[in-house]
Amino acid sequence: MKYISTRGNYEQASAAEAISLGMVPGGGLFVPKDIPNLDKQEIYKMKDLSYGEIAYKVLKEFLTDYSSEELEEIILATYNAEGFSHKDIAPVVKLEDGLYILELWHGPTAAFKDMALQLMPHLLVKAVEKSQVDKEILILVATSGDTGKAALEGFKDIDGVKIIVFYPNDGVSKVQEAQMLTTDGDNTFVVGVDGNFDDCQSGVKEIFGDDDFNALIEESGYQFSSANSINWGRLVPQIVYYFATYAYLLRDGEIKEGEKINISVPTGNFGNILAAYYAREMGLPINKFICASNDNKVLTDFLESGEYSTNREFKKTISPSMDILISSNLERFLFEMTGHNSQKINGWYGDLKENGAFKVDEETKEKIKGLFVGEWANEKETKETIREVYQRYDYLLDTHTAVGVKAYQDYLEGSSDNTPMVVDSTANPYKFSKSVLEALEKVEEDNEFRILERLSELSGLRVHRGLKGLEDKDIKHNRSILASQIREGIKDILEI
Ligand SMILES: *Cc1c(COP(=O)(O)O)cnc(C)c1O
């Protein structure tokens, strides 16, 4: 299996090269040259397999330069009882006939990013081994909250890697900050930055492109890499859970072999929903994709009009992981939708860079519309959905998942499609305790840890182990710098 660039500016790469590079050096994203197909019977037989066994069947199709032993070892080290607190790894919960929630947050940090970030570090280490670079990998992450902790947990204690996470001192919640600052492992570093998320992100991006600094890092025995979702190594593990979902529904007698399902995905960077699309292309019976957005509904508008425009106000919402105006992985999807036409992609992404917007042709738009439906929920609707679902099913949604459920309801109202629907649940409700509790009752308390306790008292739902007792855990990191000092911060940590 070879990987090519969406911009047509790179010769074929192996999976290991694509993963260790992260992104195509001249711009563009790596995508598989051909999408492998799984035999129908093989898909149905997955109902008798464990999550790890299903993962093996999917990953081996894409990661052909990894040996069976390597893949088995990586999968065993990732999807086990220590890492994930449910035997199904990503369990499917039934709310009623035809409506299911795919819980993607049983990993260590209570966010769905664990599904990929627990596996990807192993892929990266092996990739570097294969390319015979004898340098230590230095992962830099700028985070507005969730990615930082998931990346820290994923890379913690992995040999040959150091990870440094930069977060805005006043830009993350107390719970998120505590999650990061209490991370152990000798190779993890967390740095608070006096500035906002953009300062952290542009600071880190600048360093990736700084030749002098790169040279210094290399001389000192390091090589930069990225744990961002533009890396194929983060996307490929996400394809697995769609096959597992189908297998579990078959196993539990909820669907019949060959029966189609719909998927509703709370979307930000378009990685999760794209993984579902790849699963369909591999042969999984999926009918429609519901792309769910919050107030930052760039994608809803795009799916409606064919015009992708970032020329709009950025809104901070109660589903912050979806507060995104540039959904990076859409580029991969458009590349697929145009039959790998990198000329079109270059044109559109040139327009995006120049004018903040682009418009796809009628043919592409109609092709997308045959598969994807865009729906969105505002803040009020999101909270109402949390309350409604809690009252009706005694099931507690987080704010992101609530957007996905509301999108499903709106879709149902406007269509006569009664295909079984699976809604992706991307975060545990305790991760966003304040907004979730506000949906259920009036909140006067300010302390986030008290709010979490109150939510637990009210709902009786077990507090996720990654969020339990955070307040009493030892703080392991205490670095704080100005946004202008990121280089010095890195040098200080590496002692160079
Ligand atoms: C990252 C994230 C999303 C968005 O996922 P994409 O793959 O970027 O579309 C949605 N919800 C939560 C809780 C997340 O952390």
The ligand as an SDF file (V2000), in Angstrom:
LIG
                    3D

 15 15  0  0  0  0  0  0  0  0999 V2000
  -11.4650   16.2810   18.5560 C   0  0  0  0  0  0  0  0  0  0  0  0
  -12.8810   16.1770   18.9890 C   0  0  0  0  0  0  0  0  0  0  0  0
  -13.9620   16.2610   18.0810 C   0  0  0  0  0  0  0  0  0  0  0  0
  -13.7470   16.4980   16.5970 C   0  0  0  0  0  0  0  0  0  0  0  0
  -13.2520   15.3890   15.9240 O   0  0  0  0  0  0  0  0  0  0  0  0
  -12.6480   15.5220   14.4470 P   0  0  0  0  0  0  0  0  0  0  0  0
  -12.0780   14.2070   14.1350 O   0  0  0  0  0  0  0  0  0  0  0  0
  -11.6030   16.5950   14.5520 O   0  0  0  0  0  0  0  0  0  0  0  0
  -13.7720   15.9220   13.5520 O   0  0  0  0  0  0  0  0  0  0  0  0
  -15.2550   16.1260   18.5640 C   0  0  0  0  0  0  0  0  0  0  0  0
  -15.4930   15.9620   19.8800 N   0  0  0  0  0  0  0  0  0  0  0  0
  -14.5020   15.8790   20.7920 C   0  0  0  0  0  0  0  0  0  0  0  0
  -14.8370   15.7240   22.2290 C   0  0  0  0  0  0  0  0  0  0  0  0
  -13.1650   15.9790   20.3880 C   0  0  0  0  0  0  0  0  0  0  0  0
  -12.1900   15.9130   21.3090 O   0  0  0  0  0  0  0  0  0  0  0  0
  1  2  1  0
  2  3  1  0
  2 14  2  0
  3  4  1  0
  3 10  2  0
  4  5  1  0
  5  6  1  0
  6  7  2  0
  6  8  1  0
  6  9  1  0
 10 11  1  0
 11 12  2  0
 12 13  1  0
 12 14  1  0
 14 15  1  0
M  END
$$$$
